[in-house]
Amino acid sequence: MANYDFDLFVIGAGSGGVRAARLAALSGAKVAVAEEFRVGGTCVIRGCVPKKLLVYASEFAHGFDLAERYGWTVGERTFDWPRLIAEKDKEIARLSGIYVRNLQNAGAELVHGKARLVDAHTVEVEGRGTATAEKILIATGGKPWLPTDLPGIEHAITSNEALHLPELPKSIVIAGGGYIAVEFACIFNGLGVETTLVHRGPNLLRGFDDDVRSHVAEEIGKRGVKVILGAQHTSIEKTDAGYLSQFTNGHHCETDLVMFATGRAPYTDGLSLEKAGVKLGPAGQILVDEYSRTNVDSIWAVGDVTDRINLTPVAIREGAAFAQTEFYDNPTTFDHDMVASAVFSQPPVGSVGLSEADARRRFHGKVDIYQQRFRPMKTGFAGDDERCLVKLVVEQEGQKVVGCHVVGPDAPEMIQMAAIAMKMGVTKQQWDSTCAVHPTLAEELVTMRDKYVPPSLGQAA
């Protein structure tokens, strides 16, 4: 039997890698983790956590307006961007430190440096030499993708740099239509930045339900975000006043900053995967089976680098399943079905299950739709024109709820509870038997009894 330096070597100390490493180490295995930047990965360092803190900060402006309509006297408003970023950095440092301590307390060895494969059992860390391991887990996550052939792309920032700007711009154009682009558009807009969101597609948030997509585009427009669809950059030029963005529709705009949020790619740069023979997919993702195994017997991969469902909780569950399988003699897979997701736009989105279009394709058109749009009580009382959307997609034959979509205040909190019921296979009748909590937005989910007929179909009938 081969004698290795470690039982497990993990490349990447993000959420998935850390969870796998901790569980493996707690089983008594000898574990090492290599991280080239800071422990915590995308979520803690440059993703979910810092972005959500900025979302919270940006929501106060709208809250102040509502407060005045509820009788509060709101004094002079000022906002200190450098202070927010400094406080955010302190919180990120605290969380990163917790991740480090958790690894160390579990008995794992943390190695700082860029790691690459030498062969199927050997890893080299820059400046630290090589180490051998019986098992290698790759959990390096993803990185922002940029169109390198676009003239002037070197002038654009990504979400990484947006979290560390020395000062808040007066104006910004954001390219992209996914959740990162939409969230940052709402962040900057909420903080008083003149914000333009330009996307080449016909609508925002590809992959979400079509009604959700159109509703979000309309609502963020009401909040002040200028949304340009069906167009993309042809060039970015540096000017004396800032940056000039030229678009395919012939229009242009000059702003203080240009940000690209046009997608993320699996981060495999410099890993030397070819030396071990690890196969990649068309998007550069590491190909794995349901147990996160690659085509190489000694190498596994979890999280965004596999491009399955690129969400932090998914990476954590994949990492945990790997550890249970390989170090606890408990073969475990993670079920990627019915995974809820949220978009922290303003208003936010909560979604789980199938969109209406996907359900119609899967069930050959035999689906029932229940849908409501309305003004939420809190903002409606204050005279605000914001509207919520709640939508259920139900498979006709068994009446199983296969899709739930909410746009409105606290939608991400609501969708977590909906996901539990849907994961258990709840039917519409069981859903309806739940008594509503009144007065709440969530009660609309269990009080929709009439099937939705689109206005165009209703008029035709």
DAQUI-V967045 format. One record per backbone hydrogen bond with DSSP energy under -0.5 kcal/mol. NH is the residue of the N-H (numbers start at 1). CO is the residue of the C=O. E is the energy in kcal/mol with one decimal. If there is no record, write none. Layout:
NH;CO;E / NH;CO;E
This chain:
4;2;-0.7 / 6;132;-1.7 / 7;30;-2.1 / 8;30;-1.8 / 9;135;-2.1 / 10;32;-3.0 / 11;137;-3.0 / 12;10;-0.7 / 12;34;-2.9 / 14;139;-0.6 / 18;14;-2.8 / 19;15;-1.9 / 20;16;-2.1 / 21;17;-2.6 / 22;18;-2.8 / 23;19;-2.2 / 24;20;-2.3 / 25;21;-2.6 / 26;22;-2.5 / 27;23;-0.9 / 27;24;-0.7 / 28;25;-1.8 / 29;24;-1.6 / 31;29;-0.7 / 32;8;-2.0 / 33;109;-2.8 / 34;10;-2.8 / 35;111;-2.2 / 40;13;-2.9 / 41;38;-1.2 / 44;40;-1.4 / 45;41;-2.4 / 46;41;-0.6 / 46;42;-1.5 / 47;42;-0.7 / 47;43;-0.7 / 49;43;-2.2 / 50;43;-0.5 / 51;47;-2.4 / 52;48;-2.2 / 53;49;-2.0 / 54;50;-1.7 / 55;51;-2.1 / 56;52;-2.6 / 57;53;-2.0 / 58;54;-2.3 / 59;55;-1.4 / 59;56;-0.6 / 60;56;-0.6 / 60;57;-0.9 / 63;59;-1.8 / 64;60;-2.8 / 65;61;-1.5 / 66;62;-2.1 / 67;63;-2.5 / 68;64;-1.8 / 69;65;-1.2 / 70;66;-0.9 / 70;67;-0.7 / 71;68;-1.4 / 72;67;-2.4 / 74;72;-0.8 / 75;73;-0.6 / 78;76;-0.5 / 81;79;-0.7 / 84;80;-2.0 / 85;81;-2.6 / 86;82;-2.3 / 87;83;-2.6 / 88;84;-2.8 / 89;85;-2.6 / 90;86;-1.8 / 91;87;-1.9 / 92;88;-2.4 / 93;89;-2.3 / 94;90;-2.0 / 95;91;-2.4 / 96;92;-2.7 / 97;93;-2.1 / 98;94;-1.6 / 99;95;-2.0 / 100;96;-2.1 / 101;97;-2.6 / 102;98;-2.7 / 103;99;-2.1 / 104;100;-2.5 / 105;101;-3.3 / 106;102;-1.4 / 107;103;-0.7 / 107;104;-0.9 / 108;103;-2.3 / 109;31;-2.7 / 110;108;-0.5 / 111;33;-3.6 / 111;109;-0.5 / 113;35;-2.2 / 113;111;-0.6 / 116;124;-2.1 / 117;271;-3.1 / 118;122;-2.9 / 119;122;-1.3 / 122;119;-0.8 / 123;131;-3.0 / 124;116;-3.0 / 125;129;-2.7 / 126;114;-2.7 / 128;125;-2.8 / 129;125;-1.1 / 131;123;-2.5 / 133;121;-2.5 / 134;6;-2.0 / 135;7;-1.2 / 136;298;-2.7 / 137;9;-2.5 / 138;300;-2.6 / 139;11;-3.0 / 139;137;-0.6 / 143;265;-2.2 / 145;263;-2.9 / 148;146;-1.3 / 150;147;-2.0 / 151;149;-0.5 / 151;234;-0.5 / 153;150;-2.0 / 155;152;-2.3 / 156;153;-1.7 / 157;258;-2.6 / 162;158;-1.9 / 163;159;-0.9 / 163;160;-0.7 / 164;161;-2.0 / 165;162;-0.6 / 172;194;-2.5 / 173;257;-1.7 / 174;196;-3.2 / 175;173;-0.5 / 175;259;-3.0 / 176;174;-0.5 / 176;198;-2.6 / 178;261;-0.6 / 182;178;-2.5 / 183;179;-2.5 / 184;180;-2.3 / 185;181;-2.1 / 186;182;-2.0 / 187;183;-2.2 / 188;184;-2.7 / 189;185;-2.2 / 190;186;-2.5 / 191;187;-1.4 / 192;189;-1.7 / 193;188;-2.6 / 194;170;-2.6 / 195;193;-0.7 / 196;172;-2.2 / 197;226;-3.3 / 198;174;-2.6 / 198;196;-0.5 / 199;228;-2.7 / 205;177;-3.8 / 208;205;-2.0 / 213;209;-2.3 / 214;210;-2.3 / 215;211;-2.0 / 216;212;-2.6 / 217;213;-2.1 / 218;214;-2.0 / 219;215;-2.6 / 220;216;-2.8 / 221;217;-1.2 / 222;218;-1.6 / 223;219;-1.4 / 224;220;-0.5 / 224;221;-1.0 / 225;220;-2.2 / 226;195;-2.5 / 227;225;-0.7 / 228;197;-3.3 / 228;226;-0.5 / 229;227;-0.5 / 230;199;-0.9 / 230;201;-2.0 / 231;199;-1.8 / 234;246;-3.2 / 235;246;-1.2 / 236;151;-2.0 / 237;244;-2.4 / 239;242;-2.9 / 243;255;-2.6 / 244;237;-3.2 / 245;243;-0.6 / 245;253;-3.1 / 246;235;-2.3 / 246;244;-0.5 / 247;251;-2.5 / 248;232;-2.2 / 250;247;-1.7 / 253;245;-1.8 / 255;243;-2.3 / 255;253;-0.5 / 256;171;-0.6 / 257;171;-1.1 / 259;173;-2.7 / 260;157;-2.9 / 261;175;-3.3 / 261;259;-0.5 / 262;145;-0.6 / 265;143;-2.9 / 266;283;-0.5 / 267;141;-2.8 / 268;266;-1.2 / 271;268;-1.9 / 275;272;-1.4 / 276;273;-1.2 / 277;273;-0.8 / 278;273;-2.0 / 281;285;-3.0 / 284;281;-1.9 / 286;305;-2.4 / 287;279;-1.8 / 287;285;-0.5 / 289;293;-1.6 / 292;289;-2.1 / 294;299;-2.2 / 297;295;-0.5 / 299;296;-2.1 / 300;136;-2.8 / 301;292;-2.2 / 302;138;-1.9 / 305;302;-0.5 / 306;303;-2.1 / 307;304;-1.1 / 310;308;-0.5 / 311;309;-2.0 / 315;311;-2.1 / 316;312;-2.3 / 317;313;-2.1 / 318;314;-2.6 / 319;315;-2.5 / 320;316;-2.4 / 321;317;-2.4 / 322;318;-2.2 / 323;319;-2.1 / 324;320;-2.6 / 325;321;-2.3 / 326;322;-2.7 / 327;323;-2.5 / 328;323;-0.6 / 328;324;-1.0 / 330;324;-2.2 / 334;290;-0.6 / 335;333;-0.5 / 336;334;-0.7 / 339;336;-0.5 / 340;338;-0.6 / 341;351;-2.7 / 343;349;-1.9 / 345;343;-1.6 / 349;343;-2.7 / 350;406;-2.8 / 351;341;-2.6 / 352;404;-2.2 / 354;402;-3.4 / 359;355;-2.4 / 360;356;-2.4 / 361;357;-1.8 / 362;358;-2.5 / 363;359;-2.9 / 364;361;-0.8 / 365;360;-2.6 / 366;363;-2.0 / 367;365;-1.9 / 368;394;-3.2 / 370;392;-2.3 / 372;390;-2.4 / 374;388;-1.4 / 376;374;-0.5 / 380;376;-2.8 / 381;377;-2.2 / 382;378;-0.7 / 383;380;-1.7 / 384;379;-2.6 / 388;374;-3.9 / 389;407;-2.4 / 390;372;-2.4 / 391;405;-2.2 / 392;370;-3.0 / 393;403;-2.8 / 394;368;-2.8 / 394;392;-0.5 / 395;400;-2.7 / 396;366;-2.1 / 399;395;-1.5 / 401;426;-2.4 / 402;393;-2.5 / 402;400;-0.7 / 403;393;-1.5 / 404;352;-2.6 / 405;391;-2.6 / 406;350;-2.9 / 407;389;-2.8 / 408;348;-2.1 / 411;408;-2.0 / 414;410;-2.1 / 415;411;-2.4 / 416;412;-0.9 / 417;413;-0.8 / 417;414;-0.6 / 418;414;-1.8 / 419;415;-2.4 / 420;416;-1.2 / 421;417;-1.5 / 422;418;-2.4 / 423;419;-2.4 / 424;420;-1.2 / 425;422;-1.4 / 426;421;-1.7 / 428;399;-3.1 / 431;427;-2.6 / 432;428;-2.8 / 433;429;-1.3 / 434;431;-1.3 / 438;436;-0.6 / 444;441;-1.6 / 445;442;-1.7 / 446;443;-1.1 / 447;444;-0.7 / 448;444;-0.5 / 449;447;-0.8 / 452;369;-4.4 / 457;454;-0.6 / 458;454;-2.4 / 459;455;-2.3 / 460;456;-1.8 / 461;457;-2.1
